[in-house]
Amino acid sequence: MKHTPKRSMIIKAAVLTLIFIITAGFIGCKQRVIQSGDVDQSLTVDDLDIRGTITFTVNNESGTEAESLAPKGVVNAFMAAYPNARVKYEEANRTSYPTRISAGDIGDVFWCDSNDTVNYHVTHNALMPLDSYIKPMNIDLGEIYSGAIDAGRIDGRLYMVPRKIGESVLIYNCDIIEASGVDFDNTVAYDWESFKALCKMLTIEENGQIIQCGASMKVWWTPIWQMFFRGFGGKWIDNRTHRVTITDSNEVMQGANEMITAIQEGWLFPEDMIGSVTGSLKDKFAKIPDGDANVNYVCFKTFNNMTWLTRLGNAYDRLQIEWDFCPFPAFPTHNISTDATGYVVYNRTTNPDTAAAFALFFLTESGQRAYHSQTGSSVPLLKSLADETFWYGPGTDWTDKNYKVFVSYTDCTQPCFVSTQAPSEIADIFSNNNMMSAIGRILSGTVDIQTAFEKLQTQANEKWLTIMT
């Protein structure tokens, strides 16, 4: 029978529709199930299905083999503990993670920091909660520093398993201390007034310009300015009442003023932001190099994460400067900003028990020993390992440094990132760039401290109100 053009078009449309239905059905079958992460609390580790192969995606910042040794050490230790499980190790830059998550080809377990954890959970709905596995895996949360485990929580649930604890400390120039004749004790946190007096004494000014500075701090950086804001008994943010109270709190403003005044007096160099400062203050600091180049010009410097060890250690060594670590000074309300990076489980994993078991293996002594005994490791997060020395700069020439400082004041730890305390929209308002801009304008004299921080406070509270309503 001869088909008319109209009849042919109808047949083609029907065929295309059938192809669409079949294709859609095929795609639907290929879509991964979102894993809830919920398991029966009466189960034990022996009841979990810890077998098969998972992929472990690691962000190797330096791209060196040395940095890969620590995560690879955990892979080997886990497979030895669970012989029916295999972990495929891969490296991928963190900038590729959002695309890979959307495409569904990210590893079953992958690296995160606190900010990324919030982003991947809230924006991408990509993470499986892991707290339900704590009891079956026999994990003792009481053995883990709260500053580390809290960095991985969102709304009370654990999404990121920390691999280490990052307690803010200072790295310092021993030669400057020795030349001053000061009997300095690097094992204790000096109270703020004593630290201030020491830094003023170590600061040298010639012809109106600073040629040696007592301290250099990244005051715009979230871990640093929060310690000042909390240091005098104030509370700058409350996620229960959904309020930011910077200029509303005399105590918070006292801390903010201490920070700004220290810079204006010339004994605290605003690291990495002097380029955004104009006027007489910039001229006053003109002789002090910025960044790692100032290790010969300043005594105390910001040190937060052990991944900085190689970069800063080499900066001092190149100039043949003796250096070591000391605690961050103790404000009247002693608080130490603490962060943790770690690993999350992709909630589309087809092997949830094995993925969860591997991520939580980082909270066991075996996992911590495997990770932190390697070059490129950091600070163990278990209290039981605090007095051991196997993690003191393994694979470096710096094993004699004061690493004990990184676990000296764990009872004073506070969350490092705003994103662990408030919605991401609020954290964005207090981004490093925004704080650098606000502090830069204050130091340049274009706005007073009250006005600058009141603007941020108002912006945050208005935004928080829209989120809640």
N, C-alpha and C positions, 0 to 999 in steps of 0.2 A: 504494500500500500504506500502511496506517495504521501510524504509528510508536508504539510503546509508550513510556511515560516513561523506562523504563530504556534503551531503544535510543536515544532522543533524547539522553540524558545521555552515552552512549558516543560518539555522533557529535560532540557539542559538545566533549567532551574531546579527541577526535582533531583537530578543527579548531584548538583552542587550542594543542595540541602542535605542529601544523604551523606555526602563526603564530609560536610561540616559536622553532622551529628556523630559520625564515626570518629572523626578527629577529636572532637570535644570529649567524647567518651574515653578515647585513648589518653588524652592529656589528663583528664580527671583521674584515671587509674594511676598515672605517673606522679601525681601530686602527693607529697609526703604528709603524713598525719602529724598534727601538732601534738607533741608530747606534753602531758600535764606535769610530769615530774612527781606525781603523787604515788606513793607506795604504801603498802600495808605496814603499819608500825610494829606488828608482831613478827615480821620477817627478820632474819639474820642475814649476814653477808653471804652465808652458804646458800641461802634461798634465792639470791639474786642471780640473774642470767648474765654473768660476767664472762663472756666469750665472744668470739668473732673479731672482726677487724674494724677499727675506727681510725679516722684521720685527725691528726693533731697539727693545727695551723699556728705557727709561731712567727711573731714579728721580730726579726733580727735587725735591730737598729743599726748596728755597725757593719753588718754583712760579713763579719769575721767568723772563722771556725771557732775561735775561743768563746764567743758569746753563745754559740750553739751547744757547748758542752754541758751546761747546766740542765736545760730542758731535755737533752738527749739522755742525760744521766737518769732522769726520772722515768723516761720511757723504758729504759732497760730494767730499772728496778721494779717497775710495775709489771712488766711482762714476766719477770722472774717470780713475782708474787702471785700472778694469775696466768699460769702457763697456757690456758685455753684462749687467752686474749692476745690480739696483736694490735700494735699502735703504729700507724704509718706517719712518719714525721715529714712535715713540709714547711717551708718558709715562704712568707708572703708579706709584703709591706702593708702596714695597717691602712694605708690610703685605699687599698683595693677591697677592704672588707665590706663596705656598704654594697658595692656592686656584686660581690660574690654572694652576699646574703640574699640579695634580691634574685639572683640567678639560681640560688639553692645549691651552690657548690662549695660553700665554705666548709671548713673542717667540722667534724662532730664536736670537737673541743678546740677553742681558739683563744688567743691572747686578748686581754682587755685591760684598760685602766678604769677608774671609777666613772669618769665622764662618758667613756664609750659604752660602759655597761648600761647606764641610764638611757643613752641614745638608742642602743640596739634593742632594749626592752620596750621603751615607750614608743619610739618612732617606727621601729621595724617589726615589733612583736616577734623577736627572733630567739629569745632566750628561755631556757627551761629552768624553773626554780629547783634548787638542790637541797633545801632544808629538810625535805621529807626523807632524804637518804641518810641524814646524819645519824639517826639511831640505828638503823640496820647496819650501817658501816662501822658502828661502834666508835664514832669520833667524839672525843672529849673536848667540847668547846671551852671548858674552863681552863684548858691548857694553852689556849690561843690568846694572844694579846688582843684586847678588845679593839684597839685602834686599827688592827689589820682586818679582823672579821667584819667590823662595822662598815668598812669601805666597800664591801661587796653586797650590802643589804639595800633593798628598795622596798619601801612600805612593809618593813618587818620580815621580808623573805630574802633568802640568800640566793643571789644570782651569780655573783663572781666569787670564785674560790681564790683567796689571796695566796701568792707564792712566797711572799716576804713581808716585812714591815719596814716602812720608810719613815723613820723618826727624824725630824729636822734637827740638825746640829750645825756646828761651825767648823770650818777648816781654817787653820791659822799658820802664820809665818813665825816659826820658832826663832828665827834670827832677829826679828824686830823685838820680840819679847826679851831675848837674851841681851841685846844691846841696851835695852831700857833698864836692866838691872832688877826687874820685877820678879819676885818669887811666885810664879804662876802655877796654879794647880789645875791641870786639865781634866781632872776626874770629877769635879763638882760644878754645878751650875752657879755662877756668881749671881747674886741678886742684882736687879736692874740698876740700882743706884751705884753699886760698886763697879759694875761693868761699864756704866756710863763714865764714871770717874777715870777708869783705866783707859778707855778709848780716848778721852780728852787728853790724857797725859801722853799717849802715844802719837797724837796728831801734831804734825809740825807744819807751821805756816811761815812763809817767807814772802815779803813784799806783797802781802794781801792775797797770796795764793797758797793753797794746800799742796805740800810736796810729799807728805806722808799722812795717811788717814787711819784712824783707829779701826774702822770697820767698813765693809762694803756689803750691802744687802740688796736683794731683789725685792724692794718694798712694794712693788706693784704686783707681785706674784701672790696668788691665793694663800699658800702656806704661811707667808711672812706677815702680810697685813692683818690676817685674822688673829695671829698671836698678840699683836699690839691691841687690836680691838677687844680681845677677851682679857687682856692682861691686868686690868684694874677692877675686875669684878663685874664688868658689864656683859650684857648679852645682846649681840647685834642682830641676831636672827632667831625666830621662834617658829618652827614648822607646825607647832600645835595650834598656836593662835594665828598663824599665817601673817606674821608681821615682821618687817625689818625696822629695827630701832637703833639707828646710828646716832643721829643728832638728837633723838629723843632721850638718849641715855648719857648722863654726865660721865659715867664710868667709861663708856665706849669712846666718847670724845676725848677723855683724858689720854687714853691709849693712842688715839689718832694724832693728838697734839704732840705727844712724846715722840712719835715717829717723824712728824714733819719738823719739829724743833731740832731734833738730832741732826737732820740734814742741813737745816739752815745754819746751825752752829758750826758745821764743817767737819764734824768728826764721824759722820755717817754718810758714805758715798752711795747715791742712788744707782745701783748697778743696772746696766743695760738700758737706762732711760735718760741719761744726761743729755742725749741728743734732742730730746723733746722739751728740754728746759731752756728758757731764754733769760737774758738779763744778767745781773751781777752775780747771781749764784753760779751760773754756768761758768763765768769768768773765774770765780773763786776755785772751781774744781778743774780748771783747764790743764793742770799739770798731771792729773791722775788719769791714766789710760782706763778704758772701759773693758768689761769682760774679763777673760782669763789673762789678759795682758797686764792686769794691775796687781798680780800676786807679789810683786816686789815693792809695791807702793802702799799696800794696806795690810793690816795685821789680821783681822778676822773676816772671813768670807762665808756667804751662804753655802751650805752643803746639805742636800736633802736626800739624794738617791745614790745608791752605790754604783749605779751605771755612770755616775760622774767621776768615779775613782780614777780611771785610766787617764781621762782628759786632764783633770786638775792635777793629779799626781805627776804627770809628765810635764805640766806647765811649771811646777815648782822645780822639778829635777833638772829641766833644761837650764835653769838659772842657778842651779846648785844651791837651792834654798832648802833648809831644813823645815819640815812641816809636820803637822799632826792634827788630830781632831779634838774638839772640846764641846761640852754641852752648850745649847742655846741658853742665853741668860734667863734667869727666873724672874718673871714679873711678879708683883704681889700676889696675883692669882696665877700660879704656875701652870701654863698650858703649853703643850708641844704639838704642833701640827703634824699629823701623821697621815701618810697615804699608803696605798698598797696596790700593786698591779697583780693580775693573776689570770685565771682562765674561766671561761664560761662554756656552757653546753648549748649547742644549736638545737632549738626545740623541734626541728624537723629530722633529727637524727633517727635512724632506723634501729639503733642499738642503744637505747637510753640507759640501761643498767651499766653497760661497759663504759659508756661516756661519763656517766655520773661517778662511777667508781674511780675512773682515772683522774677526773678533776679533783675529787675529794682526797685522792692519794697524796696530794700536796699538803694536806692537813695532818698527815701521819708522820711519825718520827722517821720511818724509812724513806718517805718521800722527801722530807726536809733535808735529811742527810745526803741523799742522792743529788739533790739540787745544789745545796750550798757548799758542798765540798769541791765543787768544780770552779775553774776559772770562769769569770763572768757571772758569778752568783751574787747574792746579796745578804740580807740579815734574816736569820731564821725567825719564824713567828711563834715558835713553841717556847713556853717558859722553861721547860725542862732542858733546853739547849743553850740558855743564856750564858751559863758559866763555862761552856766548852769553847774551844779555840779553832776548831776545824774550819770555820767560816771566815777566819781572819785573813782576808785577801789571798786566797789560794791561787797559786800560779803567778804571783807577783813578787816584787822585791820589798813589799811594804807590809809584811806580816807582823812587824813589830809596832805598828801604829796602835792608837788607843781606840780599838773597835768596840770596846766595852761601852763606850759612850752611846752607842746606838740602841742599847737596851737598858740604859740607866734610869730613865724616868718614864717608864711605860705606863705608870698609874696616872700620869698627867696628860696622856695623849688625847687629842681632839681631832675630829674629822678634818681632813685637809681640803677637800673639794666641796664647793657650795652645792654641787649637784647631789650630794648625799644628804643634804639638809633641807632642800627646797626643790620645787619643780624646775625643770631645765630652763624655762622662760625666765625665772628669777636668776638662775646661775648665769645666764647669758648677759644680764644687766651688769653683773659683777665680773665680767670676763677680764682677763689680763690686760687686753687692749683698752677697755673702758677705765680700769683702775689706773693704768699708766697715764691715760689722757687726763683724768681728774687730778692725780697727784702732780703731773707735769704742769697743769695750769695753776695749781696752788703754789708750787715752787717758783713759777715764773711771775707770780704776783698778779695774774689776770683775774683771779677769783679767790675769795677767802675760803678757809677750810670748812666753815659752817655751810656756806652756800653750795660748795662743790658736793659735799656728802649728803646734804639735804636733798639735792636734786636726784641723786641716785636712790635715796630712801623713798622719796615720793614716787618716782618712776616704778620702783619695785612693788610698792604697796598697791599702787593703782593696777598694775599688771596682775598681782596676786588676787586682787578682788575679782577681776574678770574671770580668772581661772576657776575660782571657787563658785561663781554664780553661773 
